[in-house]
Amino acid sequence: GDLRRTLEKGGDLQQLRMSNAMTGKPHTIQADQLAVEAVEQMERYRINQLLVEDERGALIGALNMHDLFNAKVV
């Protein structure tokens, strides 16, 4: 989404640094939380993706609304 929004604003990919396009503090969820909590968070913040962290806060994956649809959570 960050990259798409940057391109929509006319960003030049040849000169673009990712630090200038990315969200500095993306929304995350812990791996041991329930899927329904991910849905609630996505609805609350009107987003369709969450980064998944382990208990130390290390990134271990990404979850999007399509994953939740496929798992029949939504």
Steps between C-alpha positions, in 0.01 A plus 500: 500500500781742583664446163169532313418827677846636421462412133155660491662822623745486210797350682803417287602138558848566362572746783268375775645381829268256676545691825320790331206285388443255784285530809738552790294315761278244325224321687605161635350202677662232713510149355317354802200733471169374363405551135186682608723756673676560169164562333399742775828690469473519120146634527592750773790649301340446156796302372520167320838373615686448826859403561533201732761501777631232732522541878828695465349744249685352203313502170394149400243566231213701361128438520245653268123495483508247215680255730218542751234453228673181383511370858127585530563731794311775321 
